Amino acid sequence: QVQLVESGGGLVQAGDSLRLSCAASGRTFTVYAMGWFRQAPGKERDFVAAISRTGSIWYADSVKGRFTISRDNAKNTVYLQMNSLKPEDMAVYYCATRRGLGQIRVSGEYDYWGQGVQVTVSS
């Protein structure tokens, strides 16, 4: 199994920045990619960004140019730098891992999930 612990959420104003972190432990050698998803109240869990162990990166169109995903393989940690935050970015953000490539934007293909962190953006 893989355990994931997210941190870095909080309350910010529109236009501000936040950096989320997700530390993985356990059988991390099985992880092909780590991703971030978000879920607003009453909405589905949406893909935000993902990064593979070889450095391939994917973004949702809604965050491209504002968010940056990165990883520190030595620390088994993935980061999500979120700049120019908008009220529509407000959600619970989840970190997740997957063992293969497949459909990188599909939440159902991820194996392990963190507990989620709240990001609140005031206008």
Backbone as a ProteinNet text record, in pm:
[ID]
protein_1_A
[PRIMARY]
QVQLVESGGGLVQAGDSLRLSCAASGRTFTVYAMGWFRQAPGKERDFVAAISRTGSIWYADSVKGRFTISRDNAKNTVYLQMNSLKPEDMAVYYCATRRGLGQIRVSGEYDYWGQGVQVTVSS
[TERTIARY]
82.2	0	85.7	23.1	87.7	3.4	69.7	1.6	38	-62.2	-43.7	-92	-11.1	-48.2	-31.6	-142.6	-139.1	-126.4	-72.1	-62.9	-57.6	-78.6	-62.5	-189.9	-304	-428.6	-449.8	-552.7	-582.4	-677.7	-689.8	-778.4	-693.4	-720.7	-648.1	-747.5	-697.4	-779.2	-752.1	-846.8	-828.9	-701.2	-624.5	-498.3	-378.2	-401.6	-293	-242.4	-140.5	-79.1	-81.8	-78.1	-65.1	17.3	87.5	157.8	110.7	59.5	19.1	133	144.1	242.4	172.3	229.2	176.1	294.3	307	416.6	366.5	437.3	401.3	494.9	438.5	518.2	462.4	537.5	495.4	558.6	481.5	532.2	541.2	619.3	626.2	693.4	766.9	831.7	729.3	605.5	500.4	431.7	465.1	395.3	453.7	366.5	409.1	389.6	277.7	249.1	171.7	185	108.4	27.6	-93.6	-180.7	-253.7	-306.6	-392.9	-531.2	-630.2	-768.7	-832.6	-947.2	-1018.5	-1168.3	-1234.5	-1378.3	-1444.8	-1529.7	-1608.1	-1740.7	-1806.3	-1933.2	-2035.3	-2094.5	-2197	-2145.7	-2014.7	-1957.2	-1873.2	-1840	-1756.8	-1610.9	-1534.9	-1392.2	-1324.5	-1257.5	-1197.9	-1046.1	-992.4	-847.4	-789.5	-673.6	-603.6	-468.8	-386.5	-253.1	-196.3	-98.7	-30.5	112.3	197.5	338.1	383.3	453.9	502.4	639.9	684.2	815.7	928	898.1	998.5	987.5	891.1	879.7	776.4	701.5	593.9	486.3	428.1	333.8	207	95.9	-33.7	-107.4	-182.8	-262.9	-404.1	-497.6	-631	-623.4	-703.9	-701.3	-731.1	-813.2	-856.2	-744.1	-636.2	-527.1	-397.4	-395	-272.4	-225.4	-98.1	-42.6	-50	-128.8	-139.5	-85.1	-103.8	-59	64	151.6	270.8	284.7	294.7	316.7	463.8	518.3	658	672.4	786.7	807.7	951.7	970.6	1103.5	1108.2	1172.7	1174.7	1245.3	1346.4	1420.7	1332	1235.8	1145.6	1011	993.1	863.7	749.7	773.3	677.1	645.1	519	475.2	416.3	436.9	392.1	297.4	209.2	123.7	130.3	203	212.2	95.7	13.8	-106.4	-95.5	-87.4	-76.9	-204.7	-222.2	-338.7	-468.2	-485.6	-603.1	-731.3	-832.8	-964	-1066.9	-1178.5	-1282.3	-1325.3	-1322.3	-1361.3	-1258.7	-1142.1	-1043.3	-1073	-1167.7	-1198.6	-1257	-1194.5	-1234.5	-1150.3	-1184.5	-1095.6	-1002.9	-874.4	-773.1	-720.9	-717.4	-673.1	-550	-459.1	-343.7	-373.6	-323.4	-348.7	-231.5	-221.2	-114.7	-174.5	-97.9	-139.1	-17.3	-39.6	71.2	105	12.7	39	-3.5	16.3	-17	-167.3	-224.8	-369.1	-423.6	-540	-605	-572.1	-472.8	-413.6	-511.8	-616.2	-710.8	-832.4	-837.2	-953.3	-927.6	-1010.6	-987.4	-1000.8	-1089.2	-1110.8	-990.7	-891.6	-773.6	-661.2	-687.4	-587.6	-610.3	-501.2	-507.5	-520.1	-446.9	-444.3	-469.4	-535.3	-576.7	-539.7	-508.9	-490.3	-623.5	-617.1	-738.9	-797.7	-720.2	-767.4	-736.9	-716.9	-696.3	-788	-839.4	-931.9	-855.2	-894.8	-844.9	-964.9	-960.3	-1069.1	-1016.9	-1085	-1042.9	-1156.6	-1128.4	-1229.9	-1214.2	-1325.8	-1322.6	-1313.6
-120.3	0	125.4	235.7	366.3	459.4	528.8	627.2	768	853.5	990	1089.3	1191.8	1297	1431.7	1502.8	1635.5	1744.3	1856.6	1973.5	2098.2	2212.1	2339	2411.1	2353.4	2422.2	2541.8	2620	2735.2	2830.9	2947.7	3053	3165.1	3199.9	3308.3	3396.3	3510.3	3598.1	3569.7	3605.7	3589.5	3660.6	3591.6	3645.8	3600	3545.2	3496.4	3360.7	3310.6	3181.9	3089.5	2961.3	2857.1	2744.9	2673.3	2553.2	2436.1	2336.1	2212.1	2110.9	2028.7	1920.9	1789.3	1683.1	1549.3	1454.8	1402.7	1311.8	1167.7	1085.7	945.3	857.3	750.1	652.3	513.8	413.1	276.7	223.4	154	90.9	190.9	293.9	401.4	358.2	247.2	200.5	152.8	131.8	88.2	205.2	325.5	442.5	485.6	493.5	546.4	697.9	744.1	887.4	929.7	1056.4	1116.7	1230.9	1243.2	1346.3	1423.1	1537.1	1618.5	1626.6	1608.6	1626.4	1725.4	1778.3	1867.6	1843.3	1870.1	1849.3	1963	2035.8	2141.4	2082.7	2147.5	2096.1	2074	1955.1	1924.1	1894.1	1887.1	1861.1	1735	1688.3	1569.6	1603.2	1498.7	1515.9	1533.5	1644.5	1679.7	1669.8	1632.5	1626.9	1767.5	1782.8	1911	1899.4	1806.4	1791.3	1656.6	1609.2	1484.7	1490.4	1412.9	1404.7	1261.2	1211	1074.4	1069.1	949	934.9	972.9	978.7	1020.4	1168	1236.8	1380.9	1427.3	1336.2	1379.6	1448.2	1553.4	1636.4	1657.9	1658.1	1685.2	1788.7	1876.7	1976.1	1980	2014.8	2049.5	2185.8	2206.2	2333.9	2450.8	2427.3	2535.2	2588.1	2512.3	2556.6	2578.6	2545.9	2557.9	2703.1	2723.2	2857.6	2921.7	2864.5	2918.8	2821.6	2693.5	2591.5	2521.2	2479.2	2403.8	2283.8	2166.2	2044.8	2007.5	1959.4	1916.4	1804.9	1737.8	1630.7	1623.9	1577.7	1551.8	1401.8	1330.6	1184.4	1136.8	1209.3	1168.8	1175	1266.5	1282.6	1216.4	1156.6	1096.8	1195.9	1316.8	1424.4	1492.9	1525.7	1600.5	1733.1	1837.4	1970.7	2024.6	2111	2183.1	2330.7	2406.9	2550.1	2614.2	2684.2	2744.1	2895.5	2958.1	3103.8	3161.9	3291.1	3362.2	3287.9	3251.6	3173	3250.3	3175.6	3231.3	3167.3	3233.3	3171.7	3033.8	3014.1	2884.2	2774.5	2810.7	2709.5	2653.7	2712.5	2669.3	2528.5	2440.7	2300.1	2227.7	2101.9	2012.6	1950	1959.7	1907.1	1774.7	1676.5	1542.5	1504.2	1437.8	1378.6	1230.5	1175.1	1035	976.1	843.9	775.5	667.5	632.7	528.4	448.8	322.7	233.9	232.3	279.1	276.5	405.2	414.1	535.9	544.7	464.7	463.7	601	630.2	759.8	845.1	928.2	998.7	1092	1134.7	1231.2	1166.9	1035.3	963.7	923.5	974.1	949	801.4	731	590.2	501.6	552.2	472.5	494	576.4	597.8	500.3	458.6	349.6	396.7	497.4	544.4	694.2	736.6	875.9	928.7	1057.5	1124.2	1166.5	1229.7	1268.1	1397.9	1472.7	1597.6	1718	1832.8	1958.8	2063.7	2149.8	2252.5	2374.1	2420.3	2546.5	2638.5	2750.3	2846.5	2976.5	3027.5	3149.6	3250.9	3360.6	3464	3568	3620.7	3718.9	3860.9
0	0	0	-38.4	-38	48.6	137.2	221.3	172.2	171	121	225.2	248.3	343.2	275	259.7	196.2	302.8	261.3	348	261.6	325.6	255.7	218.6	246.5	214.2	304.9	272.9	355.9	289.8	352.1	303.6	245	120	54.7	-20.4	-65.5	-148.3	-295.4	-377.5	-521.7	-565.6	-649	-696	-616.2	-498.7	-414.8	-462.3	-391.9	-424.4	-303.6	-332	-230.3	-288.7	-202.2	-246.5	-162.9	-232.4	-167.5	-177.1	-73.9	-73.1	-47	-100.3	-78.2	-59.9	60	91.7	85.1	10	-5.1	76.4	130	203.4	173.9	213.9	187.3	59.9	-21.9	-143.1	-258	-237.9	-336.8	-466.5	-463.5	-585.6	-688.3	-643.2	-735	-805.1	-765.9	-818.3	-951.5	-1053.8	-1183.2	-1188.3	-1137.7	-1143.4	-1019	-986.9	-879.4	-937	-888.8	-943.8	-835.8	-877.8	-792.5	-857	-773.1	-813.2	-716.3	-753.7	-662.9	-674	-564.1	-560.5	-483.8	-553.6	-492.5	-444.6	-350	-297.7	-408.7	-410.2	-507.9	-646.9	-663	-794.8	-793.9	-913.8	-925.5	-894.3	-868.6	-845.7	-981	-998.5	-1127.1	-1125.2	-1236.6	-1254.2	-1254.6	-1189.8	-1189.2	-1259.9	-1214.2	-1271.5	-1230.1	-1306.1	-1272.5	-1322.9	-1259	-1298.7	-1283.8	-1384.5	-1379.8	-1313.9	-1285.9	-1222.6	-1317.2	-1446.5	-1543.9	-1578.5	-1516.7	-1536.3	-1635.6	-1695.9	-1784.7	-1700.9	-1757.5	-1682.5	-1763.8	-1693.4	-1753.9	-1667.2	-1731.7	-1661.6	-1717.2	-1631.6	-1678.6	-1746	-1847.4	-1919.2	-1825.6	-1725.9	-1636.5	-1547.8	-1533.7	-1445.4	-1520.9	-1647.8	-1726	-1726.6	-1697.6	-1692.3	-1554.7	-1464.9	-1328.6	-1224.2	-1247.1	-1152.5	-1207.6	-1117.5	-1156	-1064.5	-1123.9	-1046.6	-1056.1	-945.9	-944.3	-842.7	-845.6	-750	-707.3	-586.5	-530.8	-506.8	-597.4	-587.7	-461.7	-418.3	-297.9	-174.7	-175.6	-62.4	-86.1	-203	-238.8	-217.4	-260.1	-238.1	-369.9	-388.8	-505.3	-456	-533.3	-497.2	-604.6	-561	-654.4	-617.9	-698.7	-680.4	-752.9	-678.6	-735.7	-728.7	-843	-851.9	-911.7	-891.3	-947.1	-917.4	-792.8	-754.5	-777.5	-819.3	-847.1	-754.1	-731.6	-647.9	-699.1	-830.2	-885.5	-859.7	-805.9	-767	-628	-558.9	-423.6	-425.1	-346.8	-343.5	-239.9	-219.1	-146.1	-249.4	-225.5	-317.4	-263	-352.6	-317.1	-398.5	-331.3	-396.4	-419	-528.5	-558.4	-635.5	-630.9	-704.6	-794.3	-898.2	-991.1	-1032.6	-1073.9	-1107.3	-1255	-1340.8	-1483.3	-1549.2	-1680.7	-1753.3	-1775.1	-1863.6	-1885.8	-1917.3	-1861.3	-1880.4	-1759.1	-1774.8	-1661.2	-1593	-1664.7	-1608.2	-1542.2	-1541.9	-1488.5	-1343.9	-1253.8	-1112	-1076.6	-1147.2	-1116.7	-1141.7	-1211.7	-1241.7	-1140.8	-1038.7	-934.7	-819.8	-760.9	-663.2	-519.3	-483.9	-346	-342	-233.3	-218.4	-80.8	-77.1	50	107.6	223.8	293.8	241.9	166.6	108.8	195.5	129.9	199.8	138.9	223.7	180	128.5	12.6	-41.3	-56.8	12.4	8.4	-51	-151.6	-219.1	-208.1	-142.2	-127.2	-237.8	-281.5	-390.9	-337.7
[MASK]
+++++++++++++++++++++++++++++++++++++++++++++++++++++++++++++++++++++++++++++++++++++++++++++++++++++++++++++++++++++++++++

